[in-house]
Amino acid sequence: MAADAGIYDALTEIFHDVFMRDDLKLTPELTAKQVQGWDSFKQIEIIMACEEKWGIKFNTRELDSLRSVGDLVSLINTKTA
């Protein structure tokens, strides 16, 4: 779980940069529908920032399976383990 906390910290920075908002609080249940302005372009920015931050690459199947921030955290955790 400590790894998850580090991922959430880094993801929070990424989300604050992408959305230019410091008030976003990431939770495992958070979805795009709950964040104003989270569209396909923002999704691409988030994914690219994650790939750069952790030195990983996501495939299409992995990206299609993402439904929430918690899913993204789990995927990052798996790819960096």
C-alpha positions in Angstrom: 0.0 0.0 0.0 2.9 2.4 0.5 3.6 2.1 -3.2 0.0 3.1 -3.9 0.5 6.2 -1.7 3.5 7.2 -3.7 1.6 6.7 -7.0 -1.3 8.7 -5.7 1.1 11.6 -4.8 2.7 11.6 -8.2 -0.7 11.2 -10.0 -2.1 14.2 -8.0 0.8 16.3 -9.3 0.1 15.1 -12.9 -3.7 15.8 -12.5 -3.0 19.3 -11.1 -0.7 20.1 -14.0 -3.1 18.7 -16.7 -6.2 20.3 -15.3 -4.4 23.4 -14.0 -6.3 23.0 -10.7 -4.9 22.4 -7.3 -8.2 21.4 -5.7 -8.5 18.0 -7.3 -8.5 15.2 -4.7 -7.8 11.8 -6.2 -9.7 8.8 -4.9 -9.8 5.2 -6.2 -13.4 5.7 -7.2 -12.8 9.0 -9.2 -13.9 8.8 -12.8 -13.7 11.2 -15.8 -17.4 11.9 -15.5 -16.8 13.5 -12.1 -14.1 16.0 -13.3 -15.1 18.9 -15.4 -13.0 19.1 -18.6 -11.8 15.5 -18.4 -12.1 14.6 -22.1 -10.2 12.3 -24.5 -7.5 14.9 -24.9 -6.9 15.3 -21.2 -6.9 11.5 -20.9 -4.1 11.4 -23.5 -2.2 14.0 -21.5 -2.6 12.0 -18.3 -1.5 8.7 -19.9 1.6 10.3 -21.6 2.6 12.0 -18.3 2.3 8.7 -16.5 4.3 6.9 -19.1 7.1 9.5 -18.9 7.0 9.7 -15.1 7.3 5.9 -14.5 9.2 5.0 -17.8 6.4 2.6 -18.8 4.2 2.0 -21.9 0.5 1.2 -21.8 -1.1 -1.0 -24.5 -4.5 -0.4 -26.0 -6.1 -3.2 -24.1 -4.8 -1.9 -20.8 -6.1 1.6 -21.5 -9.5 0.3 -22.6 -9.8 -1.4 -19.2 -9.4 1.8 -17.2 -12.6 2.9 -15.5 -11.3 5.0 -12.5 -8.2 6.5 -10.9 -7.9 3.3 -8.8 -7.7 1.2 -12.0 -4.9 3.5 -13.2 -3.0 3.2 -9.9 -3.3 -0.6 -10.0 -2.0 -0.7 -13.6 1.0 1.6 -12.8 1.7 -0.6 -9.7 1.6 -3.8 -11.8 3.9 -2.3 -14.5 6.4 -0.9 -12.1 6.6 -3.9 -9.7 
